[in-house]
Amino acid sequence: MRNSKPLLRSGPTVAAAAALALTLAGPAAAAGISVSTSGSTVSVTTGACTQVNGHWGTASLLNSGQTNFSQGRQVALSGTGAGQSAAWSNVAAGTYTVVVVCSNGNTAGTQAVVVSPAPGPSVTPTASPTRGVMGGLGGGSTDYGTITLVAGGSLVGTGLLATAWYLRRRSRPRHL
C-alpha cells in the first residue's frame, strides 16, 4: 500500500505556487503596467493611475521572501496624466515582483521581473614575450657573458677528465 501523506502535505504548497504564478502572469494583472530592466536598474511605467491630492501612487519592488506591498522597496510614481513611472537602481540579481498601487487605493498591476547578474570584468590578454624562454646555453632567463661560459665549460671538461681517470684506474688489475 502506498503512503500518500507527503502528497497531501505538498498539495497546498503546489496549489499556492500555481495560484501565485497565475496571478503574476495573468493578462489582467500585468495589463496596467510595463516593467523593464537595464543592468541593475528596474523601471515600471503605467497610465492607469489618476492624481489624488498631488500624488499618483506608489510602486513597490518585492523580492521572493516578501509578500506584502509595504515590505518592498517603495518609490513614489512621478509623471503626467498620460503616464507615470518609477525606477529602482542597484538592484541585485534575482527574481522580483513589481506592484503598482495608485493613490486612490486601486492596484494598477503586478508583474514579475528577473534581474540578470552584471557581466564580469572583461579580461584583456597580455602580450607574450617575443623571444620566448631562453633555454640552452646560459640558462633560462639571463644572458650570461663569454667568461661565464668558458668557466662553466672548463668545469664540465675537468669533471669528464676526472671521471675517465677514475674509471681507467679501477679497470687495471692490482699487482703487489
C-alpha positions as CSV (number, residue, x, y, z in Angstrom):
1,M,0.0,0.0,0.0
2,R,1.3,3.4,-0.9
3,N,1.7,6.3,1.6
4,S,0.0,9.4,0.3
5,K,0.8,11.8,3.2
6,P,3.7,13.6,1.5
7,L,1.5,14.3,-1.4
8,L,-1.2,15.7,0.9
9,R,1.4,17.9,2.6
10,S,2.8,19.3,-0.6
11,G,-0.6,19.8,-2.2
12,P,-1.4,23.2,-0.6
13,T,2.1,24.4,-1.4
14,V,1.8,23.4,-5.0
15,A,-1.7,25.0,-5.2
16,A,-0.4,28.2,-3.7
17,A,2.6,28.3,-6.1
18,A,0.3,27.7,-9.1
19,A,-2.1,30.5,-7.9
20,L,0.7,32.9,-7.4
21,A,2.1,32.1,-10.9
22,L,-1.3,32.6,-12.4
23,T,-1.7,35.9,-10.5
24,L,1.7,37.2,-11.6
25,A,1.5,36.0,-15.2
26,G,-2.2,36.6,-15.9
27,P,-3.0,39.2,-18.5
28,A,-5.4,41.2,-16.2
29,A,-2.6,41.6,-13.6
30,A,0.0,42.9,-15.9
31,A,-2.2,44.8,-18.3
32,G,-1.8,48.2,-16.4
33,I,1.9,48.2,-16.0
34,S,5.1,47.7,-18.0
35,V,8.3,46.6,-16.3
36,S,11.7,46.6,-17.8
37,T,15.3,46.1,-16.7
38,S,18.6,47.6,-17.8
39,G,21.6,46.2,-15.9
40,S,20.8,46.6,-12.2
41,T,18.0,49.1,-12.8
42,V,14.4,48.1,-12.8
43,S,11.7,50.6,-14.1
44,V,8.0,50.5,-14.3
45,T,5.6,52.6,-16.3
46,T,1.8,52.8,-16.2
47,G,-1.0,55.0,-17.3
48,A,-3.7,53.6,-15.1
49,C,-3.3,56.0,-12.1
50,T,-5.0,59.3,-11.5
51,Q,-3.7,62.1,-9.4
52,V,-5.2,62.4,-5.9
53,N,-4.1,65.2,-3.6
54,G,-0.9,65.7,-5.7
55,H,0.2,62.1,-5.6
56,W,0.0,59.4,-8.4
57,G,0.6,56.4,-6.3
58,T,3.4,54.1,-5.2
59,A,5.4,51.3,-6.8
60,S,7.0,48.6,-4.8
61,L,9.8,46.1,-5.6
62,L,9.4,42.8,-3.7
63,N,11.9,40.1,-3.5
64,S,10.9,36.4,-3.3
65,G,10.7,36.5,0.6
66,Q,8.4,39.5,0.7
67,T,4.6,39.0,0.3
68,N,3.2,42.4,1.3
69,F,3.3,45.6,-0.7
70,S,4.6,47.6,2.2
71,Q,7.6,45.2,2.7
72,G,9.4,46.0,-0.5
73,R,11.4,49.0,-1.7
74,Q,8.8,51.7,-2.3
75,V,9.1,54.5,-4.8
76,A,6.6,57.3,-5.5
77,L,5.2,57.4,-9.0
78,S,6.0,60.5,-11.0
79,G,4.8,61.7,-14.3
80,T,1.7,63.2,-16.0
81,G,-1.8,62.1,-16.8
82,A,-0.6,60.3,-19.9
83,G,1.9,58.1,-18.0
84,Q,3.6,57.6,-14.7
85,S,6.9,55.9,-13.9
86,A,9.2,54.7,-11.1
87,A,12.7,53.2,-11.0
88,W,15.0,51.3,-8.6
89,S,18.7,51.3,-9.1
90,N,21.4,49.0,-7.8
91,V,19.1,46.0,-7.7
92,A,20.9,42.7,-7.0
93,A,20.4,39.8,-9.4
94,G,17.3,37.7,-8.7
95,T,13.6,37.4,-9.3
96,Y,11.4,40.2,-8.1
97,T,7.7,41.3,-8.2
98,V,6.7,44.8,-9.1
99,V,3.4,46.1,-7.6
100,V,1.9,49.4,-8.5
101,V,-0.8,50.9,-6.2
102,C,-2.5,54.1,-7.3
103,S,-3.1,56.9,-4.8
104,N,-6.9,56.0,-4.9
105,G,-6.0,52.5,-3.5
106,N,-6.5,50.5,-6.7
107,T,-3.8,48.2,-7.8
108,A,-2.7,49.2,-11.3
109,G,-0.9,45.9,-11.8
110,T,1.6,43.3,-10.6
111,Q,4.4,41.8,-12.7
112,A,7.4,39.5,-12.1
113,V,10.8,40.5,-13.4
114,V,14.2,38.8,-13.4
115,V,17.3,40.9,-12.9
116,S,20.3,39.2,-14.5
117,P,23.7,39.3,-12.8
118,A,26.0,42.0,-14.1
119,P,28.7,40.8,-16.5
120,G,32.1,40.3,-15.0
121,P,35.1,42.5,-16.0
122,S,36.5,41.7,-19.4
123,V,39.9,40.2,-19.4
124,T,42.4,41.6,-21.9
125,P,45.1,39.1,-22.8
126,T,48.6,40.3,-22.2
127,A,51.3,40.2,-24.9
128,S,53.6,37.2,-24.9
129,P,57.4,37.6,-24.9
130,T,58.8,38.0,-28.4
131,R,61.9,35.8,-27.8
132,G,60.2,33.2,-25.5
133,V,62.2,31.4,-22.8
134,M,65.9,31.5,-23.5
135,G,66.8,27.8,-23.0
136,G,70.1,26.1,-23.7
137,L,73.4,27.8,-23.2
138,G,73.4,30.4,-20.5
139,G,70.2,29.5,-18.6
140,G,66.5,30.2,-18.9
141,S,66.2,33.9,-18.1
142,T,69.6,35.6,-18.1
143,D,72.0,36.0,-21.0
144,Y,75.5,35.2,-19.5
145,G,78.7,36.6,-21.0
146,T,81.7,34.7,-22.5
147,I,83.7,34.5,-19.3
148,T,80.9,32.6,-17.5
149,L,80.5,30.2,-20.5
150,V,84.3,29.5,-20.5
151,A,84.4,28.9,-16.8
152,G,81.4,26.5,-17.0
153,G,82.9,24.7,-20.0
154,S,86.2,24.2,-18.1
155,L,84.4,22.8,-15.0
156,V,82.5,20.3,-17.2
157,G,85.7,19.3,-19.0
158,T,87.5,18.8,-15.7
159,G,84.7,16.6,-14.5
160,L,84.8,14.5,-17.6
161,L,88.6,14.0,-17.3
162,A,88.4,13.1,-13.6
163,T,85.6,10.6,-14.4
164,A,87.7,9.0,-17.2
165,W,90.8,8.8,-15.0
166,Y,88.9,7.2,-12.1
167,L,87.2,4.6,-14.3
168,R,90.5,3.7,-16.1
169,R,92.3,3.3,-12.8
170,R,89.6,0.9,-11.4
171,S,89.8,-1.3,-14.5
172,R,93.5,-2.1,-14.1
173,P,94.4,-5.2,-12.2
174,R,96.3,-4.6,-9.0
175,H,99.6,-6.3,-8.5
176,L,101.7,-6.4,-5.4
